[in-house]
Structure formats: structure tokens, C-alpha cells
Amino acid sequence: MDDLELIRPKQLADLLSISIPTLYRMINEGDLPPKVKIGKRAVGWRRSQIEEWMEERTEETASVE
């Protein structure tokens, strides 16, 4: 069921411990998984994709150290 759960921008910023402007910079630079359009002015991200992305970033960081 996690695959269907969507995370809204504020939730995602909180989860990543970043500010909303930083979140939007990351979106504009293509640094996040693709967003899902929920409505005309509403977007979200699949929780499962965000969790995978976070795990990959953690592994990349660990392999550099």
C-alpha cells in the first residue's frame, strides 16, 4: 500500500529536513524522483519512490567515505 501513498511538498521537506525553497530548487534541478500531479495545483511523490531514492543516496554517501 506504500506505493499508493503520496507525500505532499511540506511533508517531503520535513522528511528530508530541508526548507521549502530548497525542496523547490531540488525539483527544478531534477534531483528528486518524478512528482505525481494530483490536481491542477497539487502534486505529491510516491512514498515508495522517495524511500528508494533516500536509500540510494545513503548508499552513495557510505561508499564515498
C-alpha positions in Angstrom: 0.0 0.0 0.0 3.0 2.3 0.4 3.3 2.5 -3.3 0.0 4.4 -3.4 0.7 6.7 -0.6 1.6 10.2 -1.7 3.8 12.7 0.2 2.9 16.4 -0.3 5.6 19.0 -0.6 5.6 20.2 3.1 5.7 16.6 4.3 8.6 15.8 1.9 10.6 18.9 3.1 10.1 17.8 6.7 11.1 14.2 5.9 14.3 15.4 4.2 14.9 18.1 6.9 15.1 20.8 4.3 13.3 24.1 3.7 10.5 24.5 1.1 12.8 26.8 -1.1 15.5 24.1 -1.0 12.8 21.5 -2.0 11.7 23.6 -5.0 15.3 24.1 -6.0 15.8 20.3 -6.0 12.7 19.9 -8.0 13.8 22.4 -10.6 17.2 20.8 -10.8 15.7 17.3 -11.3 17.3 16.0 -8.1 14.2 14.2 -6.9 12.1 11.3 -8.2 9.2 12.4 -10.5 6.3 14.1 -8.9 2.7 12.9 -9.4 0.1 15.5 -10.4 -2.9 15.2 -8.1 -4.9 18.2 -9.3 -4.5 21.5 -11.2 -2.2 22.9 -8.5 -1.4 19.9 -6.3 1.5 17.5 -6.5 2.9 14.7 -4.5 5.5 12.0 -4.6 5.1 8.3 -4.1 6.4 7.3 -0.7 8.0 4.2 -2.1 10.0 6.1 -4.7 11.1 8.7 -2.1 12.2 5.9 0.3 14.2 4.2 -2.6 15.8 7.5 -3.5 16.8 8.2 0.1 18.3 4.7 0.4 20.3 5.1 -2.8 21.6 8.5 -1.6 22.6 6.9 1.8 24.4 4.1 0.0 26.2 6.6 -2.3 27.4 8.6 0.7 28.5 5.5 2.6 30.5 4.2 -0.5 32.4 7.6 -0.8 33.5 7.6 2.9 
